[in-house]
Amino acid sequence: MILNRQVEHVADHFDHYDQALAYVLVHNGQSNKVFPSDEQLQTAFKTRDYYQHAKPALWFILDELNRARGEDQDIYSKAADGQFSIEHIMPQTMSKAWQQALGDQASEIHDHWVDRLPNLTLTGFNSKMSNRSFTEKRDMKDGYRDTAIKLNQWLTQYDQWNEVTLKEREEDLYSRALQVWPMPDVMDVDVETQHNDDIELGDDMDVTGWKIDSYSFLDVVDESVSSWSQLTERIVDQLWAQDSSRFYQAASDPNETLVTYTKEGDSRDQYEPLPDPEIQILTRRINNQRRLGLLGRLIALYQYSLSDIKVHQTNGDRLLFTKAQRELIARDLIIGLNSLKSGYPITLVSNVGGSTYVRFRTQNIDHYFDQVFSFDDKDLRAWSNGSPYYWEFQLKNSKGVILRLVTHLTDDDSALHGAIDRLLDDYDTPRTQGKGWRTVKESWQLPLQAADLDLGDPEHNQILITQQLKELITEITQ
């Protein structure tokens, strides 16, 4: 398993397995797999919609909070057996009595709190309680007063249920959570960082060119897959087995193209039949990046997110720059180039491509081209600020920040072709050729790593990128 492999990597630094496990959970976890700090836990209590969690997970949370004060009532097993079910204290559908009890802000209070943890509990008589008033739920036969569940007995101290009492229960549940799940006391040891190729997926990831050989999702851990296509098939099978009705709902939505009903004579070969051949899903002849987006849409039908999927990447030397990081790098490259203009012969080219590339020229190469080619040609002036060439930083998720020398040519530019060949020979580097252009093949690279960047510290990023940029510009302008 992924977690066990991480623990084994650091196990030699600890006396016991649980110490190594605590270290990994605190230091090496990713997103929803990390052991949260007290502050993160409190934020989750204040903001998260818990009712949409998988029901066994919610049963577990309530069971653990219920036993925080000493008595083990095993309400999880009773919920799993059907004896208990999730109860909304303030009901999902408000009666007039509830609207009056909540006051002028009833709608806002209801929208904010209805599916949050402070408004949820477990009872054996959910259907009887329905949308009754709070005092009726408290005092009725088998109501909160009659229950043996400690969490529900706590509710009986109140005569009303409103925003004030919801906040008080939020604080009570949070204090219980700190008792049940205290932050591990982790030893301060120097553990060599290991590159972890088990990647948690995300909406803003660039997965172009990724190769994977296993994945983990829900109850499936480290299952082998040979491709992104097979990954999609396996997840479709898992979700279909969990609840196939979501696929039919999606197929009935006229605005949804991911899942559709199969039509006679339908020739759309991008669609794959589902276990029921009456409906089909878009999975064929699409690239990794689009497939990632489709996976996100698919699991969102089940209230999951891409971060719930982990894949093992076999070409794991990729730098994994996110879109936000690429935008940051592009911005700081421009800032860095501008800051170096006074001491280096740099001219920024106007067409800067957002988070994809940054282009500039240098006077030494301008002079080189000027010896063999006139820049007076009006067509060339209109292209790339009057120059038939530019330096281009390409921001690649796969290989980092690559600097290339790109030239724009036509077949008639024989003199320029020769000049470029001599130039590239001078740089002793291979070249690639395509229609209308020729480029140096990925010969310079910033040593920048995704882990070097701090999205919350722009000054650090600018200093780092500018320093690396200065060293590289010194080399190419010699």
N, C-alpha and C positions, 0 to 999 in steps of 0.2 A: 504494500500500500504506500501511497505517496507520503503520508505523514510518518509512517514507520521508517521509511528510507531517510527522511530528514532527521529523525531522532537518532538513528544509527550513525549518521555522519558526525554528530556531536557527542555521542555516548561516552567516548574515552575521557571526556573532560569532567565527567560527573560520577558520583559513587552509585547512584541509583537511577533506574530508568525513568521514574516519575520526575526527577530533577531535570533530566535531559528533555523530557516531554514538555515540562513547563517552560524551559528555555526556548524551545522551538515555537511554542504557541505564542509566547510574548514577543519574540524577536523576529521570527521567520515567517509568521503567518501572513496570508494575503487577504485583504478585504474582509469578507464575511467568514473567513477561516481563522482569523486572529483572535486571541483572547483579549476582549475589550478592556480598556482602562475603566476606572470608576466613572470618569467623565463621559466616556463613550456610551457606557451602559445607561447613565442618566439621560443622555440625549436620546437614546433609543426609546426609553420609557416615555419621553415627552413627545416624540414625533412619529413613532412607527405604528403602522396598521397591523396589529397582531392577529386580527380575525382572519386575514387572508393567508396566514401561515398554514402549512399542512397541519391538519388536525392533531395527529400524534405529537407533533412538536409543541403545539399549544397545550395539550393535555400534560405533557412533561413539565413545561414551565409552571403551570398552575399547581401541579402535584408537588414540585420542589418548593415553591413559595409557601404552600400550605403546611409543609412539614418543617419550615424554618424555625418554628417556635417549639419544636421538640416531639410532636406526635406524628408517627408515620401511619397515615390512613390509606395509602396506596390508591388514591383516587385515579391514577393513571390506568391501572388495570381495570378498574370498574368502568371507566370511560370507554376503554377498548372493548369491554364486554357489552357495551350498550346500556349500562345502568345509568350513566351520567352523560350529559351533552352540554355543549357551550351555551351559556345563557347571557344575553345582553341585559344588564340591569336597567339601563335606559333603553327602551326597545328600538329595534331598527325602524319600525313605523310608529310615529308618535300619535297618541290619541289627543283629544282636546285637553284632557286632564293633564297630560304631560306638557303640552304646549303652555298651559297656564302656569304649571309649576316651575317651568324654566324661565318664564318671563319674556320680555320684549326681544331678547337675543336667543330665543329658543332654537331657531333654525341654525344659527351660527354655532351655538353650543353643541347641538346634535351632530352637525357635520364634522366638527372637530374631534369629538370624543367618542362617538358611537362604537367604532371598531378598535379603539385603543384599549390597552390592557386594563387600566383602572375600571373600565365599564364591563369587563368580562369576568365570568365565573363559571363554575360547573354546578349543575343541579340535576336531579332525577326527574324533575317535573316541569321541564321547559315549556311544553305545549300548554300546560295549565296556566303558567304564568303569563305567557304571551305579552301583550302590551298593557297589562294592568299597571296601576299606579305603584309607586315604590312602597308605600305603607301596606297596600294589599299584598304585594309580593312578600313583604317582611312578615305579616301577621297571619296569612292564610295557612290552612292545613298543608303541611309539607313545605311551607315557605322557609324563609331564611332563619326564623327563630327555631323551627323544628329540626333543621338540618344538623347533622353531626360534623359537617365540613367546617373546619376552623375558619377558613377564609370567609365563609358566609356568615358565621356567627359574629365576625368583626363588623359586618354591615348593620347589625341590629342596634347599634348605638345611635343611629341617625333616624330622624323623623322625616327627612326629605333627601332627595338625590338631585344635586345640582352641580354647578361648576366648582363651588367651594368644596363640597364633599368629594368630588372626583379628584381634585388636586390633593386632598388629604389622603385619599386611598393611593394615589400615585406615589406619594412620599412613603407610605407604609410599605407598599410592594417593593419600592426601591431599597428601603432599609433591609427588608427580608432578602432581597437578591444579593446584597453585599454580604449577608451572613452565609447564604447558600453557596455563592461563587466568589469567595474572596480572591483578590489579585494574588497570584503566586509570588512567593518570596524567592526570586530567581537569583542564583549565585552570579557574581560578577566575574566572568571568565572571558579570556581572549580566545574566541573560536574563529578559525579561519573561515571567511565567507566562501560558500560554495555556490556556484552558478546553478540555479534551479531551473531545469527545462520544463517543469510541470507548470504550465501557464494557465492562469485564470483569465478567461475571455472577458472582453469588454466592448462596449459599443464603439469606442473611438480607436480601436486597434487596427493597424494595417497588417493583414495576414497574407499579403501577396507573396507567393513563393514558399509559404510554410509547408513543411512536410511533418506529418504526425504519425505516431504508431500506437497510441492508446488514448483513452479518455476516461473521465470520471464524471458521473452525473446521477444524482439521487442515490439509489442503492447500488448502482454499478460503479465499481472502483477498478481502475487500471485495466479496463477491457481493451483488447487489441483491436485496432482498426488500421486499415491500410491506406485510407484516403479520407479527405473531407466529405466526399460523397458517401462513403460508408458510415462515417460519423453521423451524418444527417439521417441515414436510414435507421441506425440503431436508436437514435433519440426519438424519431417518429414512432418506432415500435414501442419504446417505453411509454410515451405519452398516450398512444392508442390503447395500450393495456391498462393504463391508469384511468382514462376516461375518454372514450371515443366520441362522446357527444360534443366535445369542444370542436372537433373537426367538422361535424355536420353544421354546427352553428356558424363556423367560419365560411363554409361552402354556401350557406344561405344568405350571407352578407353580400349584397351587390357591389360593394366597394372593396371587397377583399379578393385579391388575385392569387394569394398564396395557396389557398385550397378552393377548388371549384368542383361543381358537379360535372361528371363526364357526359359529353354530348355525342350523339351518334355522328360519325364521320369527322369527329374532332381530330385535327392533324397536328395539334400543338405538341411537338415532340419534346418539349422541355418539362412536360408533366409526367409524373410517375403514379400509377394506380396505387391506392391505399388498400388495406385488407378487404375493405368493401369496394369493389371495382366501380361502384356508382359515383365515387368521388375520387379526386386525384390531387396531388400536391406538386408544386413547382420545385423540382430538385435537379433536373438534368441540364447539362450544357451551360453551366454558370461558373464563374470564377470564384476563388476562395473568398474574396472580399464581399461579393454579393451574397454568397452562401452564408457568411457570417450574419449579414443583415436579416436574411430570411430565417435563420435559426433564432435570432433575437425575437422576431415577430411571432414565430411559432411557439416558443416557450412562454412568451408573454400571455398567450391565451390561457395558460395555466398559472398565472401569477408568479412565474419564475423570471429570472433575469440571466443574461449571459454569464454573469459572475458565478452562477451556480455550476457552470461547466468548466472543467479543467482538461487540458490536452497535454500530452507529452510530445514535445517538439524534437525531432531528430536532428534538424539543422539548427541547433540551439545557440549558435554563435551570433544570431541576429540580435540587434541592439534594442528592438522593441520600443522605438520612439513612438509615443502616442501623437495624435493630431495636435493636442495642446502643446506638447514638447516641441514638435516641428515648427509650430507657429512662433514659439518662444525663440527657437534657434534662428529662424529667418529674421525675426525682428532684431536680435542681438548681433547677427552678422552684419546687418545694415548699419547699426549703431557703431559696431567695431570698425567697419570699413570707413565710415565717415570720420571716426576719431583718428584714423591712421592717414587720412588724406594729406595732412600738412607735412608729414615726413616721408610719404611714399607716393609714387606716381600712379595714383588710383583715380579712376572715374567710374562712378556708379552708372550702370545702364538703366534706363527708365523702366523697362518692363521687368518688374520684380514679381515673381509668381507666387505670392502668398506663402503657404507653407510647403511649397514644392521646390523652388529654386531661388537663388539670388545671383544676379549677373553684374559683372563689372569689367572694365578694361584697364590696362596698364600701359604707360607711355613707352616702355621699352619695346613692347610687342607692337604698339602703334607705329613706332619708328621702323621696326623691322619690316612690317607690311608696306609702309610708305615707300620703301626703297624699290619695290617691284610692282606697286599697284597704286593707281590714283584714287583718292577718296572723293573726287569731284563728281563721280557718277551719281545722278539724281536718284536712281533706284536704290543704290547702296545707302545714300544719305537717309532715305526713308526707312531703311531697315536697320534696326539696332543702333540708332543714333548716328548713322553715317558710317559705321564700321562693318566690314564683312566678317568680323569675328567677335567673340567675347569669352571671358572666363565665366564659368558657371559652377556655383556651388549647388549640387543636387542633394536634397535632403531625403535620403533613402532609409526606410525602416529596416531594410535588409542588411545594408552595409555601412550605414552611418552618413557622415557628411563628406561627400566626394567632390573634389575640385577637378573640373575638366576644362580643356581648351576646345571650344566649339567654333567651327568656321562654316559660313554659309557660301556655297559655291554654285555655279552652273557649269555645264559641260564645256562651255566656251572659255572658262576662266583658266586657260592652260598655264599662264604665267603664275597666277595665284596658287594653282595646284602645286606647281614646282616649289614655290616659296614655302608653302605649308609643309610639304614633305621634308624640305631642308630644315625647317624649324623643328619639326618633330624629331628628326634625326639628332638635332642639337640637344634636345631634351632626352634623347636615348629612351624613347618610350613607344610602345605599339600604338597603332591608330585603328579606328573602325570607320567604316564608310557607309553612308546611306544616301538616299536620293536627296540631292540638294544640300548635303552637309557632310562634314567630316569632323571627327572629334578624337582627342586624346582619350585613351581608354583607361579611365579610373586610375590615374597615376599619383594623385596627391589626395591625402585624406587627413581631416582633423582627427586627433586621437580622442575625440569626444565620445563619452559613453552616456547612455540614458541615465545610469545611476549617478552621474556627476551633476545632474541638473536638480535644482530645487525650485519648484514652481512658486513657492512662497518667499523666495529670496532673489528677486531680480538683479540686485547689485552683485551678488555672488556669481550669477550666471554670466552677466556682462563682462565681469573681470576675467572669468575663466575663458570665455569664447574669444574675447579680444586678445588675450595673451597667446592663445593657440593660433589665432588668425595672424598676429604679428610675426610669429615664427615662420608661418607658411608664406606670407607675402614677401618676407625677406628672401626666401629661397627663390620664388618665381620671378622676382624683379631684379635679380642680380645681373 
